[in-house]
Amino acid sequence: MLRNSLDLLGITCIALIITVVFLRHDCGSWKRLPQGHFRGTVPTTFLKQCEDPWRSDVETAMRWRLTPSLVAHFLGLRGFALLAIPLVGMLCFSLYVAHLLRKVTHRVDFVLAGTLVITTSAAVLTPLHWFGVNDGWGWLALLVVSFSPHRTLLILTGLTAPWVDERFLIGLPFALVVRSLSPSNTMGWRDLWMLASLLTSVVLRIGMGGNSLSAEAERSFISSHLSGFAQRAGMMGLAAWMGLRAAWITLIETAWRASRIGQTMLIGVGGMTAIISFVLAWDMSRSISILIPGAVLGLIRLPDWYPDSYRQRTCIYALIALALPAVHVVGRKIDPIENLLIEAIRWIH
């Protein structure tokens, strides 16, 4: 039985260690990668931003993701210490998943297995394998919108999350749909102040990006992604599967068990969210993590749906996640993730 927050942190760390052991990646030094390689440009850009958050010679996609770099800059972090910010975000996201599962039941096997289902998805694998990726903070913000009962935290999330990753705004409608279907939904009219807090970010973004140079750069960015989508569209199915992996089981079950209106909202809003994410991003398996709140809701509801077998089911889902092959899909490129079980089978034969 999980008794306190220290136990919860321990379970989360165990889930992350198991994930690293079973789904390893050749991280290496990004400086040894070919010039222009996607795994090299992200950490390089992030380190540049931390040195000067307001510099303009960074990738257009990263230009407005200012919160992590501003925090690093004002904390005076330097060198490899800067990379702690994305890793802490990934840890906080995983810890919040474990916290949500513990609220349902204090069973160690359920919390560990359920956390593993999520940590073996791209929501965690990407920031775990690619240096300088702050996805953990963005996905954490979507979970807060989906499940947190604390109004102050919701408002704070609305003020800061758009500056971590614009995908927060793309995923917000789906997160609100998940919240409406959550058994602990506490959203009232007064909680819509969270949405009002988003206007601050929108106004600031318009004000800061109003110059013609910035507008032209963003138009060029969107145009290049739209024109390139036809080339990578054939990879959408593989990217979607590799993004969520075993978490698809609980996401699909969430939709299947919802009311007709709930199904319509989940499938309609979730489908549009996924398509927009695919169109605007080359790293497609990473981007489908935007649907992770729906998968977490499915895990939370398992004890209600299967009161006699939810623990066994969750353990089976976790084992599936550890056994399945995994890759990162970026455009038409596949970046392999070594699977310990598959390596063992190769060694035996």
KOLNU-670970 format. One record per residue (C-alpha): residue number from 1; chain; x, y, z. Coordinates in steps of 0.001 Angstrom, whole numbers. Each point is the difference from the previous one (the first is absolute). Layout:
BEGIN
num chaine x y z
NUM A X Y Z
...
***
This chain:
BEGIN
num chaine x y z
1 A 0 0 0
2 A 1234 3503 -847
3 A -1 2104 3172
4 A 1668 3317 -841
5 A 1498 2194 -2702
6 A 3444 -1572 457
7 A -1455 -3405 -868
8 A -1618 1561 -3062
9 A 3285 1552 -1118
10 A 1690 -3373 432
11 A -2616 -1750 -2144
12 A 368 2674 -2691
13 A 3781 -368 -48
14 A -322 -3794 -234
15 A -2355 397 -2984
16 A 2495 2318 -1713
17 A 2931 -2331 706
18 A -1923 -2971 -1433
19 A -867 2112 -3047
20 A 3649 928 -554
21 A 1141 -3619 412
22 A -2568 -1464 -2402
23 A -224 2821 -2545
24 A 3510 1306 -381
25 A 1186 2599 -2460
26 A 3453 846 -1304
27 A -20 3495 1441
28 A 3718 583 -528
29 A 1203 3538 -490
30 A -2203 2053 -2323
31 A 3185 1771 -1132
32 A 1039 -3178 -1825
33 A -3243 -117 -1994
34 A -71 1134 -3658
35 A -636 3705 -465
36 A -3724 761 -45
37 A -981 -3271 1724
38 A -3198 526 2005
39 A 1545 -1430 3176
40 A 2793 2537 -249
41 A -1929 3165 -781
42 A -2351 -172 3014
43 A 2632 19 2799
44 A 2154 2508 -1876
45 A -2964 2366 -358
46 A -1033 -474 3629
47 A 3506 783 1279
48 A 129 3120 -2173
49 A -3352 1140 1358
50 A 1121 -491 3585
51 A 3002 2240 -647
52 A -2272 2698 -1440
53 A -3759 -742 31
54 A -730 2940 -2329
55 A 2380 -890 -2824
56 A -1634 -306 -3411
57 A 2449 -2357 -1754
58 A -1707 -3163 1218
59 A -2429 -2388 -1639
60 A -3407 1583 -568
61 A -1684 -2853 1870
62 A 2058 774 3120
63 A -197 3796 -92
64 A -3004 356 2288
65 A 788 -2868 2383
66 A 1442 2432 2492
67 A -1012 -1267 3447
68 A 2723 -2706 404
69 A 2766 2191 -1420
70 A -1015 3000 2145
71 A -1 -2165 3129
72 A 3444 -1381 -889
73 A 1320 3478 -806
74 A -1157 1579 3260
75 A 1160 -2985 2084
76 A 3439 487 -1509
77 A 261 -3575 -1272
78 A 2846 -682 -2397
79 A 1270 -2861 -2176
80 A -1459 -3455 470
81 A -1890 1162 3116
82 A -2454 1617 -2419
83 A -1109 -3432 -1173
84 A -1336 -699 3488
85 A -3044 2181 -768
86 A -1456 -2337 -2670
87 A 802 -3056 2128
88 A -1671 1494 3076
89 A -3050 759 -2150
90 A -107 -3610 -1162
91 A 306 -1187 3629
92 A -2769 2354 1189
93 A -2299 -1189 -2789
94 A 615 -3665 893
95 A -429 754 3711
96 A -3331 1718 -653
97 A -1213 -3048 -1924
98 A 930 -2189 2988
99 A -1751 2474 2322
100 A -3221 -183 -2032
101 A 90 -3801 103
102 A 668 -51 3750
103 A -3109 2129 545
104 A -1976 -2931 -1419
105 A 1715 -2711 2052
106 A 3170 -350 2067
107 A 882 -3356 -1559
108 A 3692 28 -943
109 A -371 -2366 -2964
110 A -2778 2073 -1563
111 A 1802 3338 426
112 A 3316 -1382 -1272
113 A -1519 -1815 -2988
114 A -2245 2930 -921
115 A 2912 2424 193
116 A 2035 -2350 -2211
117 A -2719 58 -2667
118 A 507 3777 -236
119 A 3803 143 455
120 A 414 -2442 -2906
121 A -1883 2370 -2316
122 A 1608 2843 -1950
123 A -1224 2415 2679
124 A 2964 -1159 2094
125 A 2221 -1833 -2495
126 A 608 3151 -2055
127 A 1277 2255 2827
128 A 1809 -3028 1419
129 A 1828 -723 -3275
130 A 348 3436 -1588
131 A 1948 2612 1954
132 A -1597 3421 504
133 A -3614 -1027 -697
134 A -2388 1596 2511
135 A -2998 -2150 -897
136 A -406 -1155 3596
137 A -1042 3482 1112
138 A -2463 351 -2891
139 A -1670 -3361 544
140 A -87 670 3761
141 A -1935 3199 -718
142 A -2570 -1943 -2036
143 A -431 -2504 2858
144 A -514 2863 2453
145 A -2764 1402 -2213
146 A -1523 -3478 -323
147 A 21 -1035 3659
148 A 1064 2659 2523
149 A -2699 1290 2387
150 A 2126 3022 1020
151 A -1139 3255 -1599
152 A 3252 1863 726
153 A 2021 -2735 -1697
154 A -2288 142 -3036
155 A 441 3765 -334
156 A 3780 -287 435
157 A 48 -2686 -2688
158 A -1962 2229 -2374
159 A 2505 2811 516
160 A 3199 -2011 -432
161 A -659 -3129 -2101
162 A -439 1769 -3382
163 A 3579 1270 422
164 A 1305 -3532 554
165 A -1465 -1407 -3213
166 A -2717 1287 -2326
167 A -1343 -3547 -193
168 A -1584 681 3387
169 A -2503 2242 -1815
170 A -584 -2654 -2679
171 A -595 -2675 2661
172 A -2088 2184 2318
173 A -3438 -821 -1546
174 A 703 -3745 291
175 A 1204 443 3599
176 A -3257 1792 836
177 A -1986 -2834 -1593
178 A 1905 -2490 2169
179 A -713 2146 3048
180 A -3729 -2 -775
181 A 75 -3833 -57
182 A 2133 -401 3130
183 A -1872 -1379 3043
184 A 1634 2676 2185
185 A -874 2878 -2346
186 A -314 3193 2041
187 A -80 2531 -2815
188 A -2484 2814 657
189 A -619 3364 -1576
190 A 2451 1693 2361
191 A 2714 -2361 -1181
192 A -253 1477 -3471
193 A 2409 2643 1310
194 A 2601 -2468 -1203
195 A -1153 636 -3564
196 A 33 3735 652
197 A 3606 -278 1160
198 A 867 -1348 -3444
199 A -983 3369 -1497
200 A 3026 1525 1715
201 A 2267 -2327 -1946
202 A -1848 686 -3251
203 A 230 3783 438
204 A 3691 -173 903
205 A 721 -2301 -2932
206 A -1708 2370 -2434
207 A 1823 2979 1491
208 A 3427 -1669 6
209 A -385 -1571 -3435
210 A -1569 2936 -1754
211 A 3064 1002 -2019
212 A 78 -971 -3659
213 A 3172 -2074 327
214 A -1500 -2234 2684
215 A -3291 -350 -1874
216 A 1824 -947 -3199
217 A 2059 -2648 1847
218 A -3154 -1578 1455
219 A -1801 47 -3362
220 A 3010 -1698 -1571
221 A 64 -2588 2821
222 A -3680 -901 -446
223 A 295 -13 -3788
224 A 2965 -2405 40
225 A -1819 -2397 2344
226 A -3166 63 -2090
227 A 1904 -694 -3203
228 A 2020 -2761 1652
229 A -3020 -1747 1496
230 A -779 -1832 -3260
231 A 3463 -1602 152
232 A -381 -1312 3540
233 A -3762 -728 45
234 A 631 -3673 -755
235 A 1830 -323 3316
236 A -2923 1223 2122
237 A -1260 -3456 947
238 A 3404 -1231 1156
239 A 720 3294 1758
240 A -3327 -70 1846
241 A 522 -3587 1151
242 A 3602 575 1086
243 A -951 3194 1800
244 A -2456 -1462 2511
245 A 740 -3738 -351
246 A -1768 -1911 2828
247 A -1688 3209 1164
248 A -2242 -335 -3066
249 A -1768 -2846 1825
250 A -1253 2218 2804
251 A -686 2953 -2328
252 A -2174 -2160 -2273
253 A -1765 -1509 2994
254 A -716 3503 1311
255 A -1751 852 -3268
256 A -1791 -3342 -183
257 A -1429 291 3525
258 A -1014 3656 -264
259 A -3563 1102 -717
260 A -941 708 -3592
261 A 612 3717 506
262 A 3285 -779 1750
263 A 1079 -2273 -2846
264 A -822 2681 -2558
265 A 2017 2600 1898
266 A 2974 -2297 643
267 A 217 -1310 -3557
268 A -837 3323 -1681
269 A 2192 2294 2083
270 A 2720 -2641 425
271 A 94 -687 -3736
272 A 273 3685 -893
273 A 2679 503 2657
274 A 2047 -2895 -1384
275 A -301 1201 -3603
276 A 1027 3570 874
277 A 2964 -1370 1963
278 A 1090 -2178 -2925
279 A -302 2852 -2499
280 A 2039 2440 2107
281 A 2772 -2347 1142
282 A 2611 -2184 -1656
283 A 525 -1996 3208
284 A -3370 -1723 -304
285 A 333 -2821 2551
286 A 974 2615 2562
287 A -2946 2249 -857
288 A -2717 -2641 459
289 A 804 109 3733
290 A -2364 2962 10
291 A -2782 -2602 504
292 A 1581 -1422 3163
293 A -2702 1440 2355
294 A -2528 -2410 -1557
295 A 2282 -2970 670
296 A 517 1092 3615
297 A -3768 300 451
298 A -341 -3594 -1205
299 A 2499 -1172 2633
300 A -1830 1941 2707
301 A -3318 -1617 -960
302 A 1299 -3596 -174
303 A -926 -790 3656
304 A -3577 1122 -752
305 A -251 -2009 -3202
306 A 1756 -3137 1275
307 A -201 -16 3824
308 A 1167 -3623 218
309 A 2763 20 -2609
310 A 1238 3575 -478
311 A 3388 -742 1593
312 A 664 -3004 -2218
313 A -1114 1912 -3095
314 A 2269 2941 771
315 A 2967 -2316 525
316 A -711 -1676 -3364
317 A -135 3423 -1698
318 A 3360 893 1556
319 A 1569 -3269 -1167
320 A -1323 617 -3517
321 A 1555 3466 73
322 A 3384 -1405 1010
323 A -72 -2813 -2569
324 A -1178 1918 -3075
325 A 2542 1410 -2465
326 A 377 3775 188
327 A 1324 2733 -2293
328 A -109 3768 -313
329 A -1593 1113 -3283
330 A 1195 3341 -1393
331 A -1294 826 -3456
332 A 827 -3078 -2073
333 A 2909 -942 2253
334 A -69 -2692 2672
335 A 2248 347 3044
336 A 222 -3457 1670
337 A -383 -644 3720
338 A 1757 -3146 1161
339 A -2317 -2420 1795
340 A 1599 -2216 2648
341 A -2371 -2936 -622
342 A 600 51 -3747
343 A 3759 182 589
344 A -256 -3028 2316
345 A -1876 -1981 -2686
346 A 2692 919 -2539
347 A 2704 -1137 2422
348 A -1729 -3360 651
349 A -276 -690 -3716
***
